[in-house]
């Protein structure tokens, strides 16, 4: 999922307190592999709960600990790694206790440690009957080892994303190949064991370490695919699953990224129309197509004239706007910075937004490295650059906004060295109890067709649609229709009636577009909800 990682980066850093770069080869080998070690299943030791270091977790009264798991589940008595977990305990009487709720924010590569605090965001106190379990997946954040390849890879002054010359194409091919090589050096044996199936096995270890027969699960974005695969492999362990913004299991992963390109282009048209609707605030014109042309005019200008001390070029400009295609939370902040750049030549707002989403330094690429380590090995990618070139130029012709930045974001997969699965898991939910699916009609990161496909594969599932919305992973953001459906399901297991056909089962309002005021625009006030800021997907 292109750019989920740049969006989650700041939250991942916060949730882990400090992501120190620990070499992946440093996996513990306190147990000695044996010739027949794969014959016995792994049973993790109990979790030793203690104080958390993250301020948000401390404020909510969470506990933190580590789960010890095998690097390679086929050799469970070999090298061991450690997963960081948090727990916010239920506050209901024991008679009303509903078990543990694991939470995953997506990515892959997003830190979920802080997300145990989502317990309190479910309406009507329905979340408080569960122990909410946040966790950093293997390689992520506070888990050890944490994968980092080159903390300065996302830096200023990169080659222009769109390879309009042979030199630009060659520069990006070299750059992405070198990043894959850096990950080979940094990752070592870890890279062979970063698939979604490895993370599913880790969820099983967490379940056993918590002494639970079943788990409840709340997954956002890539977390929905993690939930789909877990439910496929362990249907008897599924209790209540909420999957928000569903990955299409038919499109893992090369095709999924091409699908995103079309969807983001459409959403940016919706965003530019919104900017035009509020011309009285932003002064960029009252026609969305004209505002869009201004966006591309500035992007082209920045190719030869980078701004803000040479730090904001066409790539940084594009990066800042990508989140507007993801969700509505930051629309006013981006529009304010857009207006200042166009009207006054002031790019400080653009730079601040870019810097906030793109930290630099040791460990800063942790989320991106794990994203690649998982997506590059879940299923085969084309090795021939001719295939990539042909497909991306074809898509770019109709959807120029994201296509080439998305292609280079994923291009290290072309030369990735981790052990790759022959094909993705065939997702099937025919034996799975009723689960809740959520999505908005114009979700760009995981297009809505994916939720319809998952609904068809889980015949007892129910899909709630935020009609006409563009926000990705937007549940628990305050939309009563959606959030009350979540609350009822978590409280009693009840779901709306499933309707015939390939469609949603309940239609709700989407996360609303912001309604800016001139004062708010001048001040550059943030608009992200607390829940969205916490999860930062």
N, C-alpha and C positions, 0 to 999 in steps of 0.2 A: 504494500500500500504506500505508494509514493507520498512522501512528505508527512506521513503520520509521525515519522521519527523526528523531523525538524520541529514539529509542533510539540511533541512530548519531551523534548530534550531538557528544557528547563525544569519541568516537573520531576523528571527522572533524577536530575542532580539534587533537587531538594529532598526527594523521598529517601535517597540513599545517604543523606547527610554529606558524604563526600565520596565520589567514585574514584578511589585510588586505582591506578592501572596496575592490576596484578597479572603477571604472565600466566597465560592459560596452562602452560606446562606445569604450573605449581599445584595441580590437583593432588590431593592427599593420597598417598599410597600406604596408609597405615594398615590396610589389609592386603594379604598376599594372594595374587591370583592362583587358582588351582586348575588342574587340567579339566575337571568336570564341574567347574564352578557354575556354568550355565544351567546345570540340572536343578539347582535349588533356587527358588524365588527369593528376592531380596526383601527383608523386613527391616525398616528403618528403626533406629533407636528413638525413644521418646524425645520430644522437644523440651528443652530447658528454657522456660519463659523468664524474661527479665525486663528491665526498663528499655524503652526505645530512646534513640538519640534525635530522631526527627521532631522538630517543634510541634508540627501539626498532630502527630501521633501522641506526643506527650500531652498536649492540650486536651485531646479526647480521651485520655486514660487508657491507651492501647498498651499491649505487651508485645515484646519482640523476641525472636529466637532464630534458630537455624535448624533446617532439616538436612540430614546427611543422606546423600543418594549416590548410586554408582555413576561414574562417568559413562560406562557402557553396561546396560542392563543385561546384555548377553554374558557378561563377566562380572557378576554382582559382587564378587569378593576381590575385585581389582581396585583400581584407583577410585577415590571418592571425591565428590565435590559437595558444596554446601549452598543451600537455598535459603535466602533471607525471607522470613515470614513475620507477619504482624497479626495480632488478634484483638478484636474489640468484642468483649463477651456480651452475651445476651443479658438483658435486664428484666426479663419476665420471670415469673415463678418457674421452677423447674418443670412443673406439670405442663407448661405451655411451650417448653423449649422445642425448637424445630430443627436443630442440628447446625452444621457448619455451612457457611456460604463463602465459597472461594470466588475471588474477583480477578479478572484479567482486563487490562485497559486497551490491549491491542498492540499494534506494531507490525509484526513481531519486534520485540526489543523495548517495549514500553515498561517502565517500572510500575509495578502495581502495589508496592509495599504500603503506600499511604492510603490505598483505596478501601481499607477496612472501615474507614470513617464514613463510607457511604451508607452504613447502617442507619444513620439518622436522617438521610435524605429521602427515605421511603415514607410516603404519607401514612397517617393514622397509626404511627408507631409499629407498622407491620414488619419493619426490618429488625426490631429489637428482640424478637424471639429467636434470632439466629446469632451464633458466633461468626462474625465476619472475618474472613481470613484474606489479608492482602499478601501478595508474595512477588518477589522478583524472580522471574524465570531463570533458568540456567544461563550463565554468562552475563546477566543483567544487573546493573546497579550495585546493591550491597551483597548480592550472592557472590560466592567465591569459587573459582576465579571469575573475574569480570573481564570480558573481551574488549580490547581496544587495539586498534591497528595503527592509526595515525590521527592524533587529535587536532591536527591542523588541516586535515583534508578538505573540510568545508571552510574555505577561507576567501578573503577578498581577491579580486584580480584573477578570476578563473577565465578560461577561454569561453567565448560566446557559446551558449548552449546550441544554437541552431548551426549545424556544420555546413555553412554556405560556401566554404572553401575546403580544399583538400587539407590545408594546414590545420584548420580547426578540427576536422574529423580525426586527423592523425594525433593531434594533441590530446583529445579526449580519449581515444583508444589507448594511448600510452598511459594516461593518468589513471584510467579505470583498471587497466591491467596491473599497474604498479600497486594500486590499493589492494587488489586481490592477493598479490605477492606479499604485501605487508601483513595481511591477515593470515596467510600461511605461516609466516614466521612467528607471529604473535599467538596464533590459536593452537598450533600443534594438534594434538590428538582430539582436543575439544571440537574441532571443526567437523569431525566425523560423527558427532553425536549431538547435533543441534536441530534435528528435524522436529516437526510437530509431534511425531510419535514419541520422541524422547521427552518432550514436555508433557504429553499425556501420561507417560510412565511416571514422571515426577509428580503429577497430580495424584496418581494412585499412591505414591509414597507419602505425600502429605496427608491423604485420607487415612492411611494406616497409622501414621505417626500421631494423628489426632484420635485414633481409636474409633473411627466411624465406619459403619457398614455402607452408607450411601453419602453422596455429597449433593449439596445445592450449588449452583454456579451462576454467576452473572458475568457475561462476556460481552465486550464491546469490540466491534471491528474485527481485526484478526482473532480476538478472543472468541468470536462466534465460530470461527473455523476450529479453534482448539476445542470448543465445546462440542461441535459436530463430530469431530474425530473421537473425542472421549466417549460420547454417547454411542457411536458406532462400535467401538471396541469393548465398552463396558456398559451395555444397556441396563444391566441389573444393578449398577451402582448409581443410576440417575434418579434423583428425587425431583427437585424443581429447578429448571434451567430457564434463564432469561437471556436471550441472544439478541443484541441490539446492533443492527446494521450488518447484515449477513454477507459473508464471503460466498461467492458462487462456487460450489465445489467442482463444477465442470471446467473452471477457468484457471485453475492453480498451475503456475502463477504468471507465466509469460503473457497469456491472453488477458488475464485480469488487468494488467497494467495498460494494455492497449485499450481495453474498455474504459478505463478511467479517463483516458485522454479525451474521448468524445464527451463524457459526462462533465468533466471540468469545463470544457469549452462552453457547453450549454449553461452551466451555472454562472460562469463569469458574465455571460450575456444578461442573466437575471440580476447579477450584482450591479452591472453598469446601468441597467434600467433603474435600479433603486437609487443609485447616485444621481441620476438625471431627475428622478422624481423629487429629490431634495436639493434641487439646484439653488433654491433660496439660501440653503445652508452652505453648500460647497462651491457654488459658482463655476461648475465645470460644464454647464450646458444642460438643456432640458430634453435632450434626445440621447437615449442609451447607446445607439450605434455611434453617434458622434463622440460620446465619452469613451467608448471602446477604441475608436481611432486615435484619440488623444493618448490613451495608454500605450498603444503600439508606436505612436510617434515619439513619445518620450523614451521608450525602450530602444528604439533605433538611434536616437540622439545620444544616448548613454554609451553606445558602442565606441564612439570616438571621443566622447566628452564625459568621462566618469566624474561623479560629483562627490561632495562631502569628503574632500581631501583625497580623491581618487578611490574611495572605498565602495561607492555605489555605481556599479555598472549595470548592463542589461540583465545579467543573471540575478543579481541581488534585487533588482527591481521586480523581476518575475517572482522570485522567492517570496517576497513580502505579500504579494497579492494572492498566492496560492491558498492561504487559509480562508480567504473570502469564498472560495469554492467549496471548502469543507463544511463551513457552518456560518451562522449569522452573528455569532458572539462578538467578533471583533470588527464588524463592518464599519462602524463609525470611526474607529481608530485609523483604519486603513484609508478611508475616505478623507479624513482630516489631513493625513500625511500626503496623500495624493494631491489634494487641493493646494497645500503649501508648496509642493514641488512645482506644480504647473503655474500657479499664479504668482509666486514670489521667488522661484528658483531656490527654495529652502528645502533641502533634503535631510535635515536633521531628524525629522519624524520618521522618514523611511529608514534611516540608519538605525535609529533606536529600535524599531520593530524588527529589523533584520538581526541586530546584535542580540536581542532578547531571545530569539528563536534559534540562534546559531552560536552557542558558546564554543570557545576555542581552548586548546590546551590539553594536557594529559587526561585521557579518559573521556574527553568531550564527544568522541565518536562512538561511545559505547552502544547507544541505541541503534545507530546505523550499522555498526559491525554485526550486531546480533540479528538485525533485520535481514542482512544479506546471508548470514550463516544459516538462517532457517529457510528463507525463501529460495536460496540458491540450491538447497539440497533436498527440499520436499519433493521435487519433480524435476525432470530434465529441462534444460534451457537450450535454445539453438546455439550451437558453437560457431556456425558460419556467420560472419559479419554481414554477408550479403543478404541474409534473411532479415536481420535487424534493420539494415539500411532500407531495404524494400518496404518492409512493413511500416516503419516510422515515417518515411517520406509520404507513403500513401495516406496514413492517418493525419499527418501534419497538413496535408493539402486541404482537409476539411476541419481540422481541430488544432490550430497552431499554438494555443495558449500553453499547454503543458507538455506536449508530445516529446520534444527533444530533451527537456530537463528530466522528464520521467525516464526516458531511454538511458541517459547517462547515469541516473540514480541507480538503475538496475544493471547496468552494463558489466560491473565486476562479476556477475553471475556467469558471464560467457567464459571466463577463465578460472572460475573458482575451483579450489582443489579438495574441498571436503567431500566425503563419500556421499553420493547422490542416489536417492531412491529411483528405481526404474520407472515408477509412476506414482501419482498421489494416491492416498487412501480412497477407496470407493465408499463414500458416505452413504449410510443407510440407517434410517430411524424406525423401521417397522416394528421393532421390539421395544421402543422407547416410550415411556409414559408421557402424558401431555406436557408440552413445553410452550413457552411464550416467545414469539418472535416479534421484533419491533423494527420499523424502518420508516424513512420519509421518502416520498415519491421521487424526489430528485437528488437523492444521496449520490454524490459523485465518487467518493472513495470506494464504496462497495455498492455499485448500482443496484437499484431496486429489483431487477430481474433475479439477483442472487437470493433475495429473501423469498421470492415466489418459488424458486427452485428448491430451497431448503424446506419450505412448507410442503411441497409435493413429496419430498423424501421422508418427512416425518409426519405420517398421516394423522397423528393425534395432536399435532401442533396447531396453534392459532396465531395469526399475523395481525398486528395492529399497525395501521398506516397513518403517518402524519401527512395528510393530503396536501400536495403542492409544496411541501417543504424541501429545503436544500441542506438541512443540517444533518451531519453524520454523527451517529452515536449520541443522540440528544435526549434520551430518557433520563428521568430524575432531574430535569431542568425546570420543572414547575408547570408543565402542561398538564392540567388536571385530568383530562380524559385518559392520557397515556399513563401517567403516574398512578392514578387510582386503579387502573387495570393491573399494573405491577403489584400494587399493595394488596388487592384482593387475591391475586394468585399466590403471593407469598403467605398471606394470612390463612387461606383455606384451601388453596389448590384450584379454586374456581377460575374458569376462563370463559370468554365470550363464546357463543355458539359458532362452530365451524360451518362456513357456508360452502355450497358446491361451486366447483369451477376453480380456475387458476386466478385467484384474486385475494385481496385482504378480507379479514373477517370483521374487523372493527375499524372505522374511520374516525380519526381524531384531528384536531387542529395541529399544525406543525409548531415547532419552536418559532415564535413570532419574529418577524423582521423588526429591527430597532426603529424607533421614531425619533430621530435626532433633533436637538434644538441648536440654534446658533451659538448659544452660550456653551453647550457641551462640546460642540465642534471646536470652538476656539480654545477651550481648555484641554482638548484631547482626552476627555474622560474615557476610561475603560468601560466596556459594556459586558464583559464576560460574567456569567453567573458564577456564584461560589462553587456550585457543583462542577461546572465546566472547567473552572480554574483548577480545582483539585485534581480532576482526572486528566485534563489537558491532552485529550486525545487528538 
